[in-house]
Each structure stands twice: as C-alpha cells, then as structure tokens.
Amino acid sequence: MQMDMGWQYQHRAFTGRLRGLGVTQSMSRKGNCLDNACTEGLFGHMKDEFFRGRDWDDFEEFKRDLEAYIHHWNHVRRQVRLKGLTPVEFREQALREAA
C-alpha cells in the first residue's frame, strides 16, 4: 500500500502509525508529479464519470456501484491512449506480443 505526498503525511505520529500498520509511503521529491500522474488521471475521470451528481444511501450501495464502475473501466471503457482498447484488452495484447 502506498500513500501520496503532502505535508500532513510527514508528521511523526502519522508516519509512526503507518509503519505500525505495515504501510509504505510513496514520498518523491517536491515538485515531482510523475509518480502519481496516472492515479490523478484516474481519479479525475472517476470524479467526472462516477461521483458527480450522485449520492448513495449507504456504504454497501456505494461499494457495489464502485465495483461495477471499476469493472466497466477495466473491461468495457475503451481508451484513446490505449489505441481504442480497454485496459484488459491492452494488457492481454502486450502479454501475447511478449510471449
């Protein structure tokens, strides 16, 4: 498990708690956004496509819908940057070509 960089994540109490839970922080140098660019992009799409304008009555309903969205993202949603393939199709193609 990794965490993003931020001033609040550098406090001794917080970092000690993470170590106690076995969590490894991802701490790059200041100004280096390349390590989380993919994650930021995914969360941007999630905000636009999944969260915006929606409310859930309970956690189980939210969890069910989030799992369905993740499945849609990986298996159904075609992406221009992946040459029109879904992430699963892109990965399977790369694995076939590497074999």
Short mmCIF file of the C-alpha atoms (twelve columns), coordinates in Angstrom:
data_MODEL
# 
_entry.id   MODEL 
# 
loop_
_atom_site.group_PDB 
_atom_site.id 
_atom_site.type_symbol 
_atom_site.label_atom_id 
_atom_site.label_alt_id 
_atom_site.label_comp_id 
_atom_site.label_asym_id 
_atom_site.label_seq_id 
_atom_site.Cartn_x 
_atom_site.Cartn_y 
_atom_site.Cartn_z 
_atom_site.pdbx_PDB_model_num 
ATOM 1  C CA . MET A 1  0.000   0.000   0.000   1 
ATOM 2  C CA . GLN A 2  1.277   3.461   -0.833  1 
ATOM 3  C CA . MET A 3  0.313   6.982   0.195   1 
ATOM 4  C CA . ASP A 4  0.612   10.263  -1.670  1 
ATOM 5  C CA . MET A 5  2.988   13.030  -0.590  1 
ATOM 6  C CA . GLY A 6  1.744   16.010  1.429   1 
ATOM 7  C CA . TRP A 7  2.752   17.995  4.490   1 
ATOM 8  C CA . GLN A 8  0.134   16.267  6.641   1 
ATOM 9  C CA . TYR A 9  1.657   12.900  5.742   1 
ATOM 10 C CA . GLN A 10 5.049   13.853  7.162   1 
ATOM 11 C CA . HIS A 11 4.010   14.232  10.811  1 
ATOM 12 C CA . ARG A 12 5.774   11.852  13.193  1 
ATOM 13 C CA . ALA A 13 2.531   10.484  14.688  1 
ATOM 14 C CA . PHE A 14 1.080   9.748   11.254  1 
ATOM 15 C CA . THR A 15 4.226   8.134   9.844   1 
ATOM 16 C CA . GLY A 16 4.629   6.045   13.017  1 
ATOM 17 C CA . ARG A 17 1.055   4.799   12.735  1 
ATOM 18 C CA . LEU A 18 1.632   3.835   9.101   1 
ATOM 19 C CA . ARG A 19 4.785   1.906   9.991   1 
ATOM 20 C CA . GLY A 20 2.828   0.093   12.696  1 
ATOM 21 C CA . LEU A 21 0.239   -0.935  10.108  1 
ATOM 22 C CA . GLY A 22 2.847   -2.036  7.573   1 
ATOM 23 C CA . VAL A 23 2.075   0.779   5.108   1 
ATOM 24 C CA . THR A 24 4.915   2.088   2.933   1 
ATOM 25 C CA . GLN A 25 4.690   5.742   1.978   1 
ATOM 26 C CA . SER A 26 5.452   6.875   -1.565  1 
ATOM 27 C CA . MET A 27 7.458   10.039  -0.990  1 
ATOM 28 C CA . SER A 28 9.139   11.571  -4.018  1 
ATOM 29 C CA . ARG A 29 10.944  14.897  -4.027  1 
ATOM 30 C CA . LYS A 30 8.896   18.103  -4.088  1 
ATOM 31 C CA . GLY A 31 7.655   19.126  -7.487  1 
ATOM 32 C CA . ASN A 32 7.804   15.598  -8.920  1 
ATOM 33 C CA . CYS A 33 4.268   14.778  -10.016 1 
ATOM 34 C CA . LEU A 34 5.246   11.983  -12.397 1 
ATOM 35 C CA . ASP A 35 4.926   9.253   -9.777  1 
ATOM 36 C CA . ASN A 36 1.213   9.868   -9.285  1 
ATOM 37 C CA . ALA A 37 0.139   11.250  -12.684 1 
ATOM 38 C CA . CYS A 38 -1.720  8.044   -13.617 1 
ATOM 39 C CA . THR A 39 -3.539  7.960   -10.297 1 
ATOM 40 C CA . GLU A 40 -4.503  11.633  -10.560 1 
ATOM 41 C CA . GLY A 41 -5.834  10.996  -14.065 1 
ATOM 42 C CA . LEU A 42 -7.909  8.045   -12.920 1 
ATOM 43 C CA . PHE A 43 -9.386  9.990   -10.009 1 
ATOM 44 C CA . GLY A 44 -10.200 12.886  -12.341 1 
ATOM 45 C CA . HIS A 45 -12.186 10.551  -14.576 1 
ATOM 46 C CA . MET A 46 -13.847 8.942   -11.545 1 
ATOM 47 C CA . LYS A 47 -14.991 12.343  -10.299 1 
ATOM 48 C CA . ASP A 48 -16.458 13.206  -13.700 1 
ATOM 49 C CA . GLU A 49 -17.919 9.820   -14.609 1 
ATOM 50 C CA . PHE A 50 -18.786 8.223   -11.279 1 
ATOM 51 C CA . PHE A 51 -19.129 10.689  -8.384  1 
ATOM 52 C CA . ARG A 52 -20.506 13.874  -9.957  1 
ATOM 53 C CA . GLY A 53 -24.166 14.417  -9.100  1 
ATOM 54 C CA . ARG A 54 -24.598 11.125  -7.263  1 
ATOM 55 C CA . ASP A 55 -25.407 10.219  -3.687  1 
ATOM 56 C CA . TRP A 56 -25.658 6.839   -2.029  1 
ATOM 57 C CA . ASP A 57 -27.929 5.813   0.829   1 
ATOM 58 C CA . ASP A 58 -25.374 3.532   2.443   1 
ATOM 59 C CA . PHE A 59 -21.849 2.205   2.111   1 
ATOM 60 C CA . GLU A 60 -22.886 -1.138  0.608   1 
ATOM 61 C CA . GLU A 61 -24.723 0.608   -2.233  1 
ATOM 62 C CA . PHE A 62 -21.681 2.832   -2.868  1 
ATOM 63 C CA . LYS A 63 -19.342 -0.180  -2.763  1 
ATOM 64 C CA . ARG A 64 -21.489 -2.130  -5.229  1 
ATOM 65 C CA . ASP A 65 -21.619 0.803   -7.654  1 
ATOM 66 C CA . LEU A 66 -17.876 1.473   -7.309  1 
ATOM 67 C CA . GLU A 67 -17.042 -2.168  -8.040  1 
ATOM 68 C CA . ALA A 68 -19.289 -2.012  -11.120 1 
ATOM 69 C CA . TYR A 69 -17.526 1.182   -12.259 1 
ATOM 70 C CA . ILE A 70 -14.093 -0.402  -11.792 1 
ATOM 71 C CA . HIS A 71 -15.216 -3.400  -13.856 1 
ATOM 72 C CA . HIS A 72 -16.562 -1.035  -16.521 1 
ATOM 73 C CA . TRP A 73 -13.265 0.930   -16.516 1 
ATOM 74 C CA . ASN A 74 -11.161 -2.210  -16.985 1 
ATOM 75 C CA . HIS A 75 -13.362 -4.338  -19.255 1 
ATOM 76 C CA . VAL A 76 -15.750 -2.042  -21.179 1 
ATOM 77 C CA . ARG A 77 -14.484 1.560   -21.358 1 
ATOM 78 C CA . ARG A 78 -12.305 1.956   -24.438 1 
ATOM 79 C CA . GLN A 79 -9.471  4.449   -24.134 1 
ATOM 80 C CA . VAL A 80 -7.892  6.519   -26.875 1 
ATOM 81 C CA . ARG A 81 -4.456  6.379   -25.205 1 
ATOM 82 C CA . LEU A 82 -4.684  2.570   -25.363 1 
ATOM 83 C CA . LYS A 83 -5.415  2.676   -29.116 1 
ATOM 84 C CA . GLY A 84 -9.135  2.115   -28.632 1 
ATOM 85 C CA . LEU A 85 -8.713  -0.933  -26.407 1 
ATOM 86 C CA . THR A 86 -9.895  -1.495  -22.861 1 
ATOM 87 C CA . PRO A 87 -7.158  -1.820  -20.217 1 
ATOM 88 C CA . VAL A 88 -7.714  -5.584  -20.071 1 
ATOM 89 C CA . GLU A 89 -7.510  -5.918  -23.859 1 
ATOM 90 C CA . PHE A 90 -4.378  -3.746  -23.939 1 
ATOM 91 C CA . ARG A 91 -2.685  -5.845  -21.259 1 
ATOM 92 C CA . GLU A 92 -3.627  -9.123  -22.941 1 
ATOM 93 C CA . GLN A 93 -2.294  -7.828  -26.274 1 
ATOM 94 C CA . ALA A 94 1.009   -6.810  -24.658 1 
ATOM 95 C CA . LEU A 95 1.341   -10.205 -22.977 1 
ATOM 96 C CA . ARG A 96 0.688   -12.037 -26.269 1 
ATOM 97 C CA . GLU A 97 3.283   -9.932  -28.064 1 
ATOM 98 C CA . ALA A 98 5.838   -10.556 -25.295 1 
ATOM 99 C CA . ALA A 99 5.346   -14.332 -25.405 1 
# 
